[in-house]
Amino acid sequence: MHHPALTAFIDHVWKVAQLQAGEFAAWERGFAALPISGMGDPWPDDIRLAIPETMLDDLMALVQHVMETSASTWHGDDLAASRRQLEAVLRICGRHGVAVPALGPHAQHAARPGKGWGPALTDAEVRAWKGLAAT
């Protein structure tokens, strides 16, 4: 499924992997400018009409769970909530036959809750992660 608004959301989400010190607040505010924010805002009619009705509710939930997978740790270290959101993403993918990549390569063991998320990914690492997600 392709739509420019979904692509804009996905591209914005991926940017978090390469944020530098001092860039987070601007990145977080950037969601408000997106037609689809994942923050529970109503989706514009043109987007809703472009999505098959049988998939719309699950797609809207998926986008929100993707957002919350990250957002639950933005201002704290609620890793349990992040995991629950990820599990919800995986359940939706499973219901629709969407293959899920192995999650091991995405683990960043240097991340320490409360002390940052670990080092920003390199361009090569982002390409590799995106490649895993696209397979």
URLIN-V689953 format. One record per backbone hydrogen bond with DSSP energy under -0.5 kcal/mol. CO is the residue of the C=O (numbers start at 1). NH is the residue of the N-H. E is the energy in kcal/mol with one decimal. If there is no record, write none. Layout:
co=CO nh=NH e=E
co=CO nh=NH e=E
//
This chain:
co=3 nh=7 e=-2.4
co=4 nh=8 e=-2.5
co=5 nh=9 e=-1.9
co=6 nh=10 e=-2.8
co=7 nh=11 e=-2.9
co=8 nh=12 e=-2.1
co=9 nh=13 e=-2.6
co=10 nh=14 e=-2.3
co=11 nh=15 e=-1.1
co=12 nh=16 e=-0.5
co=13 nh=16 e=-1.5
co=14 nh=17 e=-1.7
co=15 nh=18 e=-1.9
co=16 nh=19 e=-1.2
co=17 nh=121 e=-3.2
co=20 nh=23 e=-2.2
co=23 nh=27 e=-2.1
co=24 nh=28 e=-3.0
co=25 nh=29 e=-2.4
co=26 nh=30 e=-1.4
co=27 nh=31 e=-0.5
co=28 nh=31 e=-1.2
co=29 nh=32 e=-1.4
co=30 nh=33 e=-1.0
co=31 nh=34 e=-1.5
co=44 nh=47 e=-0.7
co=44 nh=48 e=-2.4
co=45 nh=49 e=-2.7
co=46 nh=50 e=-0.8
co=47 nh=50 e=-0.6
co=47 nh=51 e=-0.8
co=48 nh=51 e=-0.7
co=52 nh=55 e=-2.2
co=52 nh=56 e=-1.2
co=53 nh=57 e=-0.6
co=55 nh=59 e=-2.8
co=56 nh=60 e=-2.8
co=57 nh=61 e=-2.3
co=58 nh=62 e=-2.9
co=59 nh=63 e=-2.6
co=60 nh=64 e=-2.0
co=61 nh=65 e=-2.8
co=62 nh=66 e=-2.7
co=63 nh=67 e=-2.3
co=64 nh=68 e=-2.7
co=65 nh=69 e=-2.1
co=66 nh=70 e=-1.0
co=67 nh=70 e=-0.7
co=67 nh=71 e=-3.1
co=68 nh=72 e=-2.0
co=70 nh=73 e=-2.1
co=71 nh=74 e=-1.4
co=72 nh=78 e=-0.8
co=73 nh=76 e=-0.8
co=77 nh=79 e=-2.4
co=78 nh=82 e=-1.9
co=79 nh=83 e=-2.4
co=80 nh=84 e=-2.2
co=81 nh=85 e=-2.3
co=82 nh=86 e=-2.3
co=83 nh=87 e=-2.7
co=84 nh=88 e=-1.9
co=85 nh=89 e=-2.1
co=86 nh=90 e=-2.5
co=87 nh=91 e=-2.2
co=88 nh=92 e=-2.2
co=89 nh=93 e=-2.5
co=90 nh=94 e=-2.5
co=91 nh=95 e=-2.2
co=92 nh=96 e=-1.2
co=93 nh=96 e=-0.5
co=93 nh=98 e=-2.8
co=94 nh=97 e=-1.2
co=97 nh=99 e=-0.6
co=103 nh=106 e=-1.8
co=103 nh=107 e=-0.5
co=104 nh=107 e=-1.6
co=107 nh=109 e=-0.5
co=108 nh=111 e=-2.1
co=112 nh=115 e=-2.6
co=116 nh=112 e=-1.1
co=116 nh=115 e=-0.6
co=122 nh=126 e=-2.4
co=123 nh=127 e=-2.5
co=124 nh=128 e=-2.3
co=125 nh=129 e=-2.8
co=126 nh=130 e=-2.9
co=127 nh=131 e=-2.3
co=128 nh=132 e=-1.9
co=129 nh=133 e=-2.2
co=130 nh=134 e=-1.6
co=131 nh=135 e=-0.6
co=132 nh=135 e=-0.7
//
